[in-house]
Amino acid sequence: MSYPNTPFTKQELIPQEETLELLKQKGELFIGIPKEVSYQENRVCLTPDAVNALTSHGHRVIIESNAGFDANYSDKEYSEAGAEITTDTKKVFSCPIILKVEPPSLKELELINPQSILISALQIKTRSKKYFETLASKRITALAFEFIKDDDGNYPAVRALSEIAGTASVLIAAELMTNANSGNGLMFGNITGVPPVDVVIIGAGTVGEFAARSAIGLGASVKVFDNSITRLRCIQNNLGRMLYTSTLQPKNLLKALKRCDVLIGAVRGIDRSPVVVSETMVENMKKGAVIIDVSIDMGGCIETSEVTSHDKPTFIKHGVIHYSVPNIPARYARTASVSLSNIFTPYLLKIGEDGGLEQSLRFDRGLRNGLYFYHGILTSKSVAEWFDLSYRDINLLIF
């Protein structure tokens, strides 16, 4: 029966029991961390503290023995953090979620179970078509951490490693200029009565910004070149000071290179880095000057650069010391590992809270941006174009 002038029945007007929203079903993650086998790769995805955070939330972590050795993390530290340690590589790769720094090799891919989740770097330029065909045949869901975006639209993993590379480039240059390394004997540091070291940085992105920050902190005179006025303006704002900035005009650049003691190349491109400094420009540089080409992993922005390794990182050409190691962050394995771990841990905890990766992908567009394989279906347009493969839009597959 309804009361006059109301659409409600007597039953509906009686106070009702409160209905509470049911919590989402949490998922228990089972994560495998294999030892990196790539040449001179010393980093590890999760630190013992990160493992402890995951295991205390009910997740399982199995780690291959000595996976953190090169980053100065012992098996004992991981074991005390709640991880299971094993010497059986196959057992690690049989986990439902595989976490790696470098992409797995074809041999490692064979060890991964069908329908597993792989989280690692992609490094599209070093992959083969067979790599993606194997992922498809095993119906793997794969995420590339360098393409994951945060809420601000930035790439947190790329930025973190770029910060390390930028800072490291100045520290490496300071070491190479010493007499012990056949340098010109100059020292960073604004010593009274001694002209400061002259540093030229090409590229005003994250690497350029942190290289400039470190060089200024060590008392150097810094000049930054970039073709983007916005980036040049941003670097001045972020550093909180006015410094010499210029667009990439050959006349200005050549004049700066003739006087500089250190040149840091930090220019990125879409497919490869554009060559900004010609061999003729290098010939005009001071004898004993130092070149650090941070862009070498994308081909290098200095014409005389050649890929080197951590074992033999330098060579001399036209009297100028060249340092062209592609994987600079691996030189500081512990710092790089902590930095990567800080990015992975919140994502893994969130995936657990959401009840699994499927749910997280539905609601997190930034995480979805890093996805390039979904149950064996290629979802990355850039990979498809690079290897002439067919792909599907992830938004049509998930929703």
Buried (B, 14 or more C-beta within 10 A) or exposed (E): EEEEEEEEEEEEEEEEEEEEEEEEEBBEBEBBBBBBEBEBBBBBBBBBBBBBBBBEBEBBBBBBBBBBBBBEBEBEBBBEBBBBBBEEBEBBBBBBBBBBBBBBEEEBBEBBEEEBBBBBBBEBEEBEEEBBEBBBEBBBBBBBBBBBBBEEEEBBBBBBBBBBBBBBBBBBBBBBBEEEEEBBEBEBEEEEEEEBBBBBBBBBBBBBBBBBBBBBEBBBBBBBBBBBEEBBEBBBEBBEEEBEBBEBEEEBBBBBBEEBBBBBBBBBEEEBBBBBBBEEBBEEBBEBBBBBBBBBBBBBBBEBBEEBEBEEBBBEBBEBBBBBBBBBBBBBBBBBBBBBBBBBBEBBBBBBBBBBBBBBBEEBEBBBBBBBBBBBBBBBEBBBEBBEBEBEEBEEEBE
